[in-house]
Amino acid sequence: YWSGNSKYANKAYAGAISQLQTLIKNYPDHPRVPAAMVTLGNAQLESGSKAAAKKTFSEIIAKYPDTDAAKDAQQFLAATK
């Protein structure tokens, strides 16, 4: 999780996307998955994959509706339109 966030912070979006997708796939029940997905969506957005980012944000809202991550995703989703 932290490695993916660190890569994102350093604008290494491809590395961040890869790292975060691996975390989400290997540890789907980890408590940081919703936050990792928000970072993943932002990394996708920053790297120009608007459709992938929209899909990620929509997935967060559907899977984790009552979380801070869902609130963030809602805002980012609105900003991608």
N, C-alpha and C positions, 0 to 999 in steps of 0.2 A: 504493500500500500504506500509506504513512505517513499520507496524507490520510484514508483510511478509518479507520485506527486512532485518529487524532486526533479524528475525529468521534465515534467510539465512546466514547473517553475523556471527551468533553464531553457525553455522553448524547444526542447527535444521531443516534439510532439509524436513522431513515429515510435520512438522508444517508449514514451509514456503510454501510448495506445496499446502497444504490444504487452507491456508489463501489466497494465490494468486489466486487459482482457484475460490474461493468464490467471490473475488473482480471482476474477469473477467466475471464470470457468472451473478452476480447481477448488475454490472455497465458496460455493454459492450461498452458504448459510452464515458466513462471517459477518459480524455486526458492522464492519466498515464497507461492505459491498455497496450500499446505497450512495455513500459519499464517493467511493471509487468510481461509480457510474457517472456521477456529476462531473468529476474531473475528466473521465473518459469522453463524455459528451463535449466538454469544452475543448479538449485536445482535438477531437474530430472537427469541431467548428473552426478552430485556429488553423488546422491543416487543410481547410477548404472542403471538407466532406460534410456539407450542410445536411444532406439527406441522412447520412449515418448519425449525425448529431441529433437530428429531430427524432429518429427512431430510438436512440438511447434515452433521450429525455422523456419520450412518451412511455417507454418501458418502465422507467423509474416511477412515473406517476401511477401507472397501472399496478405495479408490483408492491410499491411502498407508499400508498396514498397518504398516510397520516404522519409522514416524516418531514424533517427539515429538508432532506434531499429532494423530496417531491415538490416542496415549495420553491426551492432553488430551480429545479428543473422546469417548473411552470413559468418562472420568470425568463429563463434562458430560451424556452420554447417560444414564448411570445416575442422575444428579441430576434429570433431567426426568421420571422415572417417578412 
